[in-house]
Amino acid sequence: MQPPMKTLTIKEFSERAGVSKHTLRFWERKLNGVIVPLRTKGGQRRYTLEHVLVVEEVKRLKVNGYSLEDIWRDLNHRFNSEAEHSNHQMADALANKIAKIVRTAIISFLEEKTVKQ
C-alpha cells in the first residue's frame, strides 16, 4: 500500500515555487492542460512534486523569452509525446504477452497433432 501523496495548498505551493497565487491561477487558465492541480472535494487546489517540476520549466522558458502560447505549445507537445511513447510501450508489452500465449497454444496444438499421428 502506498503512503498518501504529499500535496501542497496554493499558498504553500506559491511560496515554494516563488510564484504568486494569482500567477499560478493565470497560468492554469492560459496553459490549459499543462498545469492541472488536484482538487479537494471542496474544489481547493492541491499541488504535487510533479506540479513543481512543471512550474519550474514554465519559469525557465519565460526567462528565456518564450510567450505563454509558445510555452503551452512546447509543453503540451512534450507531454503528449511522452504519453504516446508510454502507450506504445504498453502496447508492445501487451503484444509480446499475447504473442507468447499464442505461440504456446500453437506449440501445444502441433504437439497434440503429432502425437495423434
VOPAGU-2260 file (C-alpha; in pm, 1 decimal, decimal comma):
REM VOPAGU-2260
SITE   aa  ch    i         X         Y         Z
SITE  MET   A    0       0,0       0,0       0,0
SITE  GLN   A    1     137,5     340,5     -99,6
SITE  PRO   A    2     157,1     620,8     154,9
SITE  PRO   A    3     -72,5     914,2      79,7
SITE  MET   A    4      69,4    1159,5    -172,6
SITE  LYS   A    5     203,8    1479,4     -16,5
SITE  THR   A    6      19,1    1776,7    -157,6
SITE  LEU   A    7      53,0    2149,5    -103,2
SITE  THR   A    8    -211,1    2418,2     -80,8
SITE  ILE   A    9    -189,9    2700,4    -333,7
SITE  LYS   A   10     -35,0    2922,2     -63,0
SITE  GLU   A   11     232,1    2664,7      25,1
SITE  PHE   A   12     297,4    2591,2    -340,2
SITE  SER   A   13     315,9    2959,6    -429,6
SITE  GLU   A   14     575,5    3022,9    -160,0
SITE  ARG   A   15     781,5    2718,4    -252,4
SITE  ALA   A   16     768,7    2787,1    -629,0
SITE  GLY   A   17     832,5    3160,0    -592,6
SITE  VAL   A   18     525,0    3244,0    -799,4
SITE  SER   A   19     222,8    3440,1    -676,3
SITE  LYS   A   20    -111,5    3265,2    -629,8
SITE  HIS   A   21    -255,7    3499,2    -892,3
SITE  THR   A   22      12,9    3394,6   -1143,0
SITE  LEU   A   23     -49,9    3025,8   -1072,6
SITE  ARG   A   24    -421,7    3066,6   -1140,0
SITE  PHE   A   25    -346,1    3271,9   -1453,9
SITE  TRP   A   26    -101,2    3011,1   -1586,7
SITE  GLU   A   27    -350,8    2735,9   -1508,3
SITE  ARG   A   28    -603,2    2909,9   -1738,3
SITE  LYS   A   29    -359,8    3017,0   -2011,6
SITE  LEU   A   30    -162,2    2692,0   -2018,1
SITE  ASN   A   31    -477,1    2484,5   -2047,2
SITE  GLY   A   32    -394,6    2123,5   -1964,3
SITE  VAL   A   33     -28,8    2185,3   -1872,8
SITE  ILE   A   34     -75,8    2287,1   -1508,7
SITE  VAL   A   35    -370,1    2092,6   -1368,8
SITE  PRO   A   36    -376,5    2087,6    -989,3
SITE  LEU   A   37    -562,4    1820,0    -799,6
SITE  ARG   A   38    -883,1    1932,8    -630,4
SITE  THR   A   39   -1028,0    1860,8    -289,7
SITE  LYS   A   40   -1395,5    1772,3    -257,7
SITE  GLY   A   41   -1448,5    2140,6    -182,1
SITE  GLY   A   42   -1268,6    2244,1    -502,2
SITE  GLN   A   43    -947,6    2375,0    -343,9
SITE  ARG   A   44    -629,1    2333,2    -546,5
SITE  ARG   A   45    -362,9    2086,1    -433,9
SITE  TYR   A   46     -19,8    2060,5    -591,2
SITE  THR   A   47     235,2    1776,9    -603,7
SITE  LEU   A   48     605,3    1744,2    -680,4
SITE  GLU   A   49     512,7    1693,1   -1045,8
SITE  HIS   A   50     349,9    2038,2   -1047,2
SITE  VAL   A   51     667,9    2189,6    -901,8
SITE  LEU   A   52     865,7    2049,2   -1195,1
SITE  VAL   A   53     616,8    2185,2   -1449,6
SITE  VAL   A   54     612,8    2532,6   -1292,4
SITE  GLU   A   55     993,7    2537,0   -1278,5
SITE  GLU   A   56    1000,2    2457,6   -1650,5
SITE  VAL   A   57     744,6    2732,1   -1722,6
SITE  LYS   A   58     957,3    2979,8   -1527,0
SITE  ARG   A   59    1272,0    2870,8   -1714,2
SITE  LEU   A   60    1103,2    2912,5   -2051,7
SITE  LYS   A   61     961,3    3253,6   -1952,9
SITE  VAL   A   62    1310,6    3374,9   -1853,4
SITE  ASN   A   63    1432,4    3258,8   -2195,8
SITE  GLY   A   64    1175,0    3479,9   -2367,5
SITE  TYR   A   65     902,3    3230,5   -2451,2
SITE  SER   A   66     544,9    3358,7   -2460,7
SITE  LEU   A   67     274,0    3163,9   -2275,6
SITE  GLU   A   68     142,6    3047,6   -2612,4
SITE  ASP   A   69     488,7    2914,7   -2704,3
SITE  ILE   A   70     521,2    2750,5   -2362,6
SITE  TRP   A   71     180,1    2587,1   -2397,5
SITE  ARG   A   72     266,6    2455,9   -2743,4
SITE  ASP   A   73     607,5    2324,3   -2629,8
SITE  LEU   A   74     496,9    2160,6   -2305,5
SITE  ASN   A   75     172,0    2025,6   -2447,9
SITE  HIS   A   76     368,4    1865,7   -2731,2
SITE  ARG   A   77     623,0    1719,6   -2487,4
SITE  PHE   A   78     358,7    1576,9   -2253,5
SITE  ASN   A   79     157,3    1430,2   -2541,0
SITE  SER   A   80     471,8    1276,1   -2693,1
SITE  GLU   A   81     564,1    1120,9   -2357,4
SITE  ALA   A   82     211,1     982,7   -2312,9
SITE  GLU   A   83     212,8     847,2   -2668,9
SITE  HIS   A   84     553,2     685,6   -2609,6
SITE  SER   A   85     424,8     530,5   -2287,4
SITE  ASN   A   86     114,5     399,5   -2468,4
SITE  HIS   A   87     335,0     245,1   -2737,7
SITE  GLN   A   88     549,0      76,5   -2471,6
SITE  MET   A   89     238,7     -63,7   -2300,4
SITE  ALA   A   90     101,0    -183,5   -2635,6
SITE  ASP   A   91     433,0    -352,2   -2718,0
SITE  ALA   A   92     441,8    -526,4   -2379,7
SITE  LEU   A   93      82,9    -645,9   -2420,8
SITE  ALA   A   94     150,5    -763,4   -2777,8
SITE  ASN   A   95     453,3    -959,7   -2653,6
SITE  LYS   A   96     243,4   -1130,4   -2384,6
SITE  ILE   A   97     -27,3   -1217,1   -2636,5
SITE  ALA   A   98     235,6   -1348,6   -2880,0
SITE  LYS   A   99     375,8   -1577,8   -2607,4
SITE  ILE   A  100      28,2   -1709,0   -2526,6
SITE  VAL   A  101     -49,3   -1771,3   -2895,2
SITE  ARG   A  102     292,9   -1932,0   -2951,9
SITE  THR   A  103     235,3   -2165,3   -2655,0
SITE  ALA   A  104    -112,7   -2258,2   -2782,7
SITE  ILE   A  105      22,4   -2329,3   -3133,2
SITE  ILE   A  106     305,3   -2543,8   -2998,5
SITE  SER   A  107      59,5   -2739,1   -2782,5
SITE  PHE   A  108    -172,7   -2786,5   -3080,2
SITE  LEU   A  109     111,1   -2905,8   -3304,7
SITE  GLU   A  110     243,5   -3142,0   -3036,4
SITE  GLU   A  111    -104,8   -3293,2   -2987,4
SITE  LYS   A  112    -144,7   -3332,1   -3362,2
SITE  THR   A  113     196,9   -3504,2   -3386,4
SITE  VAL   A  114     111,5   -3743,0   -3101,0
SITE  LYS   A  115    -220,0   -3842,3   -3266,3
SITE  GLN   A  116     -48,6   -3927,9   -3596,2
